[in-house]
Amino acid sequence: MVSISLCMIVKNEEDVLARCLDSAAELVDEIVIVDTGSTDRTREIAARYTDKIFDFPWQDDFAAARNESFSHATMDYCLWLDADDVLLEEDQEKFRALKEELDPGVSVVMAPYHTGFDESGRVTFSYYRERLIKNRAGMRWIGAVHEVVPSVGTVLYGDFAVTHKKTRPSDPDRNLRIYEGQLAAGQELEPRQQFYYGRELYYHKRWEEALAVFETFLEEGRGWMENNIDACCHCAYCHRELGDEQAALAALLRTFTYDWPRAEVCCEIGRWFFQKEQHRQAAYWYTLALTCTRDDRRGSFVSPDCYGYLPCIQLCVCYSRLGDAKRAETFNELAALYKPDSPAVLHNRAIFRALPAQTA
């Protein structure tokens, strides 16, 4: 059985660190904590779990901090978690099974990262991240923000997930501040960092600037396919915010020049027509979304609702407004298969049950 070092970088995490370590401590053989400047009880809490606690001055560079944490690891593989991550009980069991069976020839284990949830706790946003990295195999983190480990060798896709459970907002300006600091220092952003810089500008409602960054990113043609598709979507969001609906639609359609349709894009196009009350066209795109194959291993950001619940509930509304109550009710019940306790499903069901009495 392989051995694993849990490697973490922390700063002022007293509210969540114990929760994270409680979920992972029994799964690993070593815990390495790199503190980048805590002024609360973080180090005291960490000391309950390990004596391998190291100081590392924060340098506005997440890759540098993560590489520092990995440098202290002595086991076969490095597992990284953020302090506000947890391994749920079912994922702990999957992790144990993987650890027992993992072929030492594997270089990287990818695992789902669940970061968005609905009111019932169901996952609404997920993507794969490199989660176990073979130690001393020449792989290092790169990227001051949205850091990544370029994989070398055999990659395995695991079925355990890491759940991101924030308890408080983080600094909303930190990432943008780092990017703008790099640019002010004359550094050129490589394509992946350029893509994420555009997203940070979008989050900060700097629509024109974000659009310019995304357009440059796409025109240079050096980006990863999934990032290209996402950049097109963000161009559409920027155009929408700037009041250019036709350009927004064109940006969404541009995604099809990179690969086959994604359900997320089809739902966005359906939304475009729905907002214009072109319900037949909207229904076409929502129906197409239901035919899209979900493949989380592509590495893209995945919105699970777009592969079932969302197009079904929207098709219910579309067909209701087109005067086809029977088909509308059928799609409402299909939506219920995905989210039986959805307020929208329950509301629609009550309306459909009342229709015979209203028409009698």
Steps between C-alpha positions, in 0.01 A plus 500: 500500500631845411569766762357851485601841631222752549649837401316821587564873485308699759450849636250595773289185462404440864132466411540216248839331538396242760198403290725439200764307692240290682373383162843408365742424785428127519536461124857625470839406640635849554362853528703799383372848582658811346381817672526819297445745784217403736420729790218290649496148653581321173843374610364386837229297327744357246731387782229261623546299180866538404836638602592570138399867498711741298500875444509638148462874437211572263628609157175553309572163337293193578723270296805604703318427826373162381843401372637590842247268666587218260871549570448379857307186401673166552231254385430346158224742403394853595134576564408868506197651667399853588394564858135545401494165316368177649480136406147382570454160658414325174803657333724394788404139429572543130834661584597207724418254224704698249797521735499123547479427129699784343767386254827675594554560129224760499635855499184701565155419632226737386190535717177701487496830687148592611473875548136596438184367666126562494276556800480124558874447485506346153805580292440773242860574399789259473826443319796263514824606670834328538465377858773242559840575348789257509774638719848569362385432143598836357154656507461849642222752545496793259288815498485769766119470499283205394814291528528164329738204479581405138470122501781269398445127452192293575184680614222318685149633557385424853141489620548666840403868510623795700225731624564871531307638800567869551383656825594858418586704192863521397667817382311571174776719360801279577527315170446809288751688712760228436439502124516876477817499707658257255398712203626818666834326548517428128421129520317340209215269596514157341174385336347327802572795726370740232174305496462521877594867498205557268274317741619714790424815302155361425436426869592862572247624242768650281316376193692683224838404640397139553365480146826636358705244696279209392502610135878524502525161669280342231665677207848390606384139480727362769234401753374161608174404328288502815633843596423622148139389536470660841658821368236515225230466766654781702516716189127439470445599863699820447310589183174441686604731780600760242160474331607327176275196488586404141871493580421290807324240284785500248751437779300201624474356149875544463552222757393248235811581297707339776304183576157342509224673701520511877175492696607813685529692172173362364323616814652847460378519141159371613496777759582755229192403296283454810566856613384619160183290542599288202391188680512257208862587429580488871341154522725381217816593690379364832413174326846491346648546847331178608683311223845621607724246667645610831869423521660644812836353401538761230617719787254780428274675747182292523153616603316171560157666491553580132503127420153433638306717738548845347403419139205293621357771722554759226335274241203479734468879490565523126229249410260651749537835326464330162164363616609135528408427863539123461857523379575767759381270778709215361815710522411617850486137611832434328646791695362338816715193432804719554366721781179361651494769767554792261264789585454562127399138440255502789354835392452381142350172614237685703413711196465196274278322751273802513465530121208252449290679762581833338402379155193305599 
